[in-house]
Amino acid sequence: MSVLVAFSVTPIGAGEDVGKLVAEAVRVVRASGLPNRTDAMFTTVEGDSWDEVMAVVKDAVAAVEARCGRVSLVLKADIREGGGGRMEAKVATVERHLA
Protein backbone atom coordinates (compact mmCIF):
# COMPACT_ATOMS: atom_id res chain seq x y z
CA MET A 1 0.00 0.00 0.00
CA SER A 2 1.12 3.56 -0.65
CA VAL A 3 -0.20 6.48 1.37
CA LEU A 4 0.39 10.10 0.43
CA VAL A 5 -0.77 12.77 2.86
CA ALA A 6 -0.53 16.48 2.19
CA PHE A 7 -1.17 18.53 5.28
CA SER A 8 -0.94 22.05 6.61
CA VAL A 9 -0.60 22.93 10.29
CA THR A 10 -1.54 26.47 11.29
CA PRO A 11 -0.90 27.82 14.78
CA ILE A 12 -3.93 29.84 15.92
CA GLY A 13 -3.45 32.93 18.08
CA ALA A 14 0.29 33.12 17.47
CA GLY A 15 0.18 36.23 15.27
CA GLU A 16 1.06 36.56 11.61
CA ASP A 17 4.65 35.31 11.73
CA VAL A 18 4.15 31.59 12.30
CA GLY A 19 7.16 30.31 10.35
CA LYS A 20 9.10 29.35 13.47
CA LEU A 21 6.18 27.26 14.76
CA VAL A 22 5.47 25.66 11.38
CA ALA A 23 9.17 24.75 11.17
CA GLU A 24 8.66 22.58 14.26
CA ALA A 25 6.11 20.48 12.33
CA VAL A 26 8.41 20.21 9.31
CA ARG A 27 11.30 19.19 11.58
CA VAL A 28 9.21 16.24 12.84
CA VAL A 29 8.35 15.17 9.29
CA ARG A 30 11.96 15.29 8.16
CA ALA A 31 13.14 13.39 11.23
CA SER A 32 10.63 10.61 10.43
CA GLY A 33 12.80 9.35 7.58
CA LEU A 34 9.77 9.07 5.29
CA PRO A 35 9.89 10.67 1.85
CA ASN A 36 8.54 14.21 2.15
CA ARG A 37 8.34 17.57 0.44
CA THR A 38 7.40 20.98 1.80
CA ASP A 39 6.12 23.84 -0.35
CA ALA A 40 4.49 27.17 0.42
CA MET A 41 1.12 25.64 1.30
CA PHE A 42 1.55 21.99 2.36
CA THR A 43 3.95 19.34 3.53
CA THR A 44 3.50 16.00 1.78
CA VAL A 45 4.68 12.77 3.36
CA GLU A 46 4.64 9.27 1.83
CA GLY A 47 4.62 5.93 3.59
CA ASP A 48 3.60 2.30 3.34
CA SER A 49 0.60 2.45 5.67
CA TRP A 50 -2.08 4.79 6.94
CA ASP A 51 -0.88 4.31 10.52
CA GLU A 52 2.75 5.09 9.65
CA VAL A 53 1.94 8.36 7.89
CA MET A 54 -0.75 9.50 10.31
CA ALA A 55 1.62 8.97 13.25
CA VAL A 56 3.98 11.50 11.64
CA VAL A 57 1.13 13.96 11.08
CA LYS A 58 -0.01 13.54 14.68
CA ASP A 59 3.51 14.13 16.00
CA ALA A 60 3.93 17.20 13.76
CA VAL A 61 0.69 18.70 15.07
CA ALA A 62 1.73 17.92 18.66
CA ALA A 63 5.05 19.73 18.13
CA VAL A 64 3.21 22.90 17.15
CA GLU A 65 0.54 22.47 19.80
CA ALA A 66 3.23 22.28 22.49
CA ARG A 67 4.23 25.86 21.61
CA CYS A 68 0.79 27.21 20.77
CA GLY A 69 -2.44 26.19 22.51
CA ARG A 70 -4.57 25.97 19.37
CA VAL A 71 -3.77 24.39 16.00
CA SER A 72 -5.68 24.08 12.73
CA LEU A 73 -5.00 21.06 10.51
CA VAL A 74 -5.90 20.69 6.82
CA LEU A 75 -5.25 17.25 5.37
CA LYS A 76 -5.64 15.54 2.00
CA ALA A 77 -4.81 11.85 1.56
CA ASP A 78 -4.33 9.49 -1.40
CA ILE A 79 -4.39 5.82 -0.37
CA ARG A 80 -3.75 3.16 -2.97
CA GLU A 81 -2.45 -0.35 -3.46
CA GLY A 82 1.07 -0.59 -4.79
CA GLY A 83 4.52 0.55 -3.88
CA GLY A 84 5.97 3.90 -2.94
CA GLY A 85 7.66 6.53 -5.03
CA ARG A 86 4.36 8.08 -6.03
CA MET A 87 5.25 11.53 -4.77
CA GLU A 88 7.92 11.80 -7.47
CA ALA A 89 6.08 9.74 -10.09
CA LYS A 90 2.96 11.92 -10.05
CA VAL A 91 4.97 15.07 -10.73
CA ALA A 92 7.02 13.32 -13.42
CA THR A 93 3.84 12.30 -15.23
CA VAL A 94 2.57 15.87 -15.35
CA GLU A 95 5.98 17.15 -16.49
CA ARG A 96 6.05 14.54 -19.25
CA HIS A 97 2.70 15.79 -20.53
CA LEU A 98 3.92 19.38 -20.40
CA ALA A 99 7.03 18.60 -22.49
Backbone hydrogen bonds in HBPLUS format (Angstrom, degrees):
<---DONOR---> <-ACCEPTOR-->    atom                        ^
c    i                          cat <-CA-CA->   ^        H-A-AA   ^      H-
h    n   atom  resd res      DA  || num        DHA   H-A  angle D-A-AA Bond
n    s   type  num  typ     dist DA aas  dist angle  dist       angle   num
A0002-SER N   A0080-ARG O   2.73 MM  78  5.42 164.6  1.75 169.8 175.3     1
A0080-ARG N   A0002-SER O   2.96 MM  78  5.42 157.7  2.02 155.5 162.0     2
A0003-VAL N   A0047-GLY O   2.92 MM  44  5.34 164.5  1.94 155.3 154.7     3
A0047-GLY N   A0003-VAL O   2.96 MM  44  5.34 155.2  2.03 147.5 155.7     4
A0004-LEU N   A0078-ASP O   2.96 MM  74  5.10 165.1  1.98 143.0 147.9     5
A0078-ASP N   A0004-LEU O   2.81 MM  74  5.10 153.8  1.88 151.6 157.4     6
A0005-VAL N   A0045-VAL O   2.98 MM  40  5.47 162.1  2.01 158.8 164.7     7
A0045-VAL N   A0005-VAL O   2.88 MM  40  5.47 155.3  1.95 147.9 154.4     8
A0006-ALA N   A0076-LYS O   2.81 MM  70  5.20 163.9  1.83 161.2 164.6     9
A0076-LYS N   A0006-ALA O   2.80 MM  70  5.20 151.7  1.88 155.3 163.4    10
A0007-PHE N   A0043-THR O   2.85 MM  36  5.47 163.0  1.88 147.9 151.4    11
A0043-THR N   A0007-PHE O   2.90 MM  36  5.47 159.9  1.94 151.7 157.1    12
A0008-SER N   A0074-VAL O   2.84 MM  66  5.14 149.8  1.94 147.3 154.4    13
A0074-VAL N   A0008-SER O   2.98 MM  66  5.14 158.6  2.03 146.7 153.5    14
A0010-THR N   A0072-SER O   2.84 MM  62  4.99 164.4  1.86 148.6 152.8    15
A0072-SER N   A0010-THR O   2.82 MM  62  4.99 166.0  1.84 146.2 151.0    16
A0012-ILE N   A0070-ARG O   2.89 MM  58  5.23 177.4  1.89 141.6 140.7    17
A0021-LEU N   A0018-VAL O   3.04 MM   3  5.38 119.4  2.42 106.0 120.6    18
A0022-VAL N   A0018-VAL O   2.90 MM   4  6.15 165.2  1.92 162.7 167.8    19
A0023-ALA N   A0019-GLY O   2.89 MM   4  5.97 149.6  1.98 144.0 152.2    20
A0024-GLU N   A0021-LEU O   3.07 MM   3  5.32 136.0  2.27 101.2 112.8    21
A0025-ALA N   A0022-VAL O   2.98 MM   3  5.30 124.5  2.29 105.3 118.7    22
A0026-VAL N   A0022-VAL O   3.12 MM   4  6.53 160.4  2.16 153.0 158.5    23
A0027-ARG N   A0023-ALA O   2.82 MM   4  5.96 152.1  1.90 146.8 154.6    24
A0028-VAL N   A0024-GLU O   3.27 MM   4  6.52 151.1  2.36 139.6 145.5    25
A0029-VAL N   A0025-ALA O   3.14 MM   4  6.51 159.1  2.19 149.6 154.9    26
A0030-ARG N   A0026-VAL O   2.92 MM   4  6.17 168.9  1.93 158.3 160.6    27
A0031-ALA N   A0027-ARG O   2.97 MM   4  6.10 151.1  2.06 143.7 151.9    28
A0032-SER N   A0028-VAL O   3.12 MM   4  6.29 123.5  2.46 138.7 152.2    29
A0032-SER N   A0029-VAL O   3.09 MM   3  5.23 143.8  2.23 100.4 111.2    30
A0046-GLU N   A0035-PRO O   2.95 MM  11  5.43 155.0  2.02 156.7 158.0    31
A0037-ARG N   A0044-THR O   2.90 MM   7  5.26 144.7  2.02 145.3 152.9    32
A0044-THR N   A0037-ARG O   2.76 MM   7  5.26 164.7  1.78 160.7 164.0    33
A0039-ASP N   A0042-PHE O   2.90 MM   3  5.63 169.5  1.91 170.0 173.3    34
A0053-VAL N   A0049-SER O   3.19 MM   4  6.46 168.7  2.20 155.7 157.1    35
A0054-MET N   A0050-TRP O   2.87 MM   4  5.94 167.4  1.89 157.9 162.3    36
A0055-ALA N   A0051-ASP O   3.01 MM   4  5.96 143.4  2.15 140.2 148.3    37
A0056-VAL N   A0053-VAL O   3.09 MM   3  5.30 123.2  2.43 100.4 113.9    38
A0057-VAL N   A0053-VAL O   3.09 MM   4  6.49 158.7  2.14 150.3 156.3    39
A0058-LYS N   A0054-MET O   2.85 MM   4  5.99 163.8  1.88 146.9 151.7    40
A0059-ASP N   A0055-ALA O   2.98 MM   4  6.14 158.7  2.02 143.1 148.7    41
A0060-ALA N   A0056-VAL O   2.88 MM   4  6.08 151.5  1.96 148.2 156.5    42
A0061-VAL N   A0057-VAL O   2.95 MM   4  6.21 161.2  1.98 155.6 159.8    43
A0062-ALA N   A0058-LYS O   2.96 MM   4  6.17 160.2  2.00 147.6 153.6    44
A0063-ALA N   A0059-ASP O   2.98 MM   4  6.18 144.5  2.11 141.1 149.8    45
A0064-VAL N   A0060-ALA O   3.34 MM   4  6.68 149.7  2.44 143.3 149.7    46
A0064-VAL N   A0061-VAL O   3.14 MM   3  5.33 122.9  2.48 100.3 113.8    47
A0065-GLU N   A0061-VAL O   2.83 MM   4  6.06 166.7  1.85 157.3 161.9    48
A0066-ALA N   A0062-ALA O   2.94 MM   4  5.99 143.4  2.07 142.4 149.9    49
A0067-ARG N   A0064-VAL O   2.95 MM   3  5.45 148.7  2.05 112.3 121.5    50
A0068-CYS N   A0064-VAL O   2.99 MM   4  6.13 120.0  2.36 142.1 158.6    51
A0068-CYS N   A0065-GLU O   3.27 MM   3  4.85 143.7  2.41  90.5 100.9    52
A0089-ALA N   A0085-GLY O   3.08 MM   4  6.20 162.0  2.12 146.2 151.9    53
A0090-LYS N   A0086-ARG O   2.91 MM   4  5.73 165.6  1.93 147.5 148.9    54
A0092-ALA N   A0088-GLU O   3.00 MM   4  6.21 159.9  2.04 152.0 158.4    55
A0093-THR N   A0089-ALA O   2.97 MM   4  6.16 151.2  2.05 148.0 154.6    56
A0094-VAL N   A0090-LYS O   3.32 MM   4  6.62 160.5  2.36 144.4 148.3    57
A0095-GLU N   A0091-VAL O   2.95 MM   4  6.21 165.3  1.97 155.6 160.0    58
A0096-ARG N   A0092-ALA O   2.87 MM   4  6.03 152.1  1.95 145.5 153.0    59
A0097-HIS N   A0093-THR O   3.15 MM   4  6.45 152.0  2.23 145.0 151.6    60
A0098-LEU N   A0094-VAL O   3.00 MM   4  6.30 135.9  2.20 143.2 156.1    61
A0098-LEU N   A0095-GLU O   3.12 MM   3  4.96 126.9  2.41  91.3 105.6    62
A0099-ALA N   A0095-GLU O   3.05 MM   4  6.26 133.4  2.27 144.6 155.9    63
